[in-house]
Amino acid sequence: MSNTINNNTNNFYNSIFGNNFGVNQSNSTSNFLGDYASIRNGSYAKLLKNYYAKQNKANASDASDDNKKTKNELSQIKSDAKGLSDAATDLYADSSLFEKKEIIKKDENGNETKVQDYDRDEIKKKINAFVESYNSMIKNAGESDDKSILRRTLNAVNRTKNNSKMLEKVGISIDKNNNLKVDEERLGKASISDLKSLFSGRGSYAYGIASSASVVSNYTANKISDSTLYTKKATTYEENKTNTLEDYI
């Protein structure tokens, strides 16, 4: 009786899969029957559902990581741009910075004397803070994948290049990476007239940089608050990563 059932089973699968199915395919037959039974009772569907659920969870996790990275990058650029805007404003908005005032000077013996002079220490301090903030924004914003950030950052770079000769006169040079570098000795001896022209009042170089940095800061703030940034995978940045700041220069 058992042989009859096996023969009938083999004949059934021979008719489906061909004459080579035979008795030697008994293991395959068992596997097929097992798969068939799983499909019939829903186990296979449950396995597929669980598998794709795990895949979707993994994909969602990847998207979340990308969005978090993008948010962190934007937050850093926003912070850098805000810092530069503040540092530039500290220069151009301080009308007394480049005016003579009563300051205390020390001679080589440590004796203090009150004199009317420019507070060069304060001038150097604020210019160095400006340069540090400028370099930080140019570096991080220049590595962004967002073309709008790159274009807005380029405005600051072009303003600096347009004032390169005047900057050089007061001891500030531009390196190959568009960073500013201060020669402390030359800055300390620079003409107050030249310094004032660059860094004091509306229409000055410092005012222009403050404006450019403020635009970058506002743009990134709006981008961070954009809800679509956290509901879509960061394709806007990663998939369109075709330009850097150097491509625009």
Secondary structure, 3 states (H helix, E strand, C coil): CHHHHHHHHHHHHHHHHCCCCCHHHHHHHHHHHHHHHHHHHCHHHHHHHHHHHHHHHHHHHHHHHHHHHHHHHHHHHHHHHHHHHHHHHHHHCCCCCCCCEEEEEECCCCCEEEEEECCHHHHHHHHHHHHHHHHHHHHHHHCCCCHHHHHHHHHHHHHHHHCHHHHHHCCEEECCCCCEEECHHHHHHCCHHHHHHHHCCCCCHHHHHHHHHHHHHHHHHHHHHCHHHHCCCCHHHHCCCCCCHHHHC
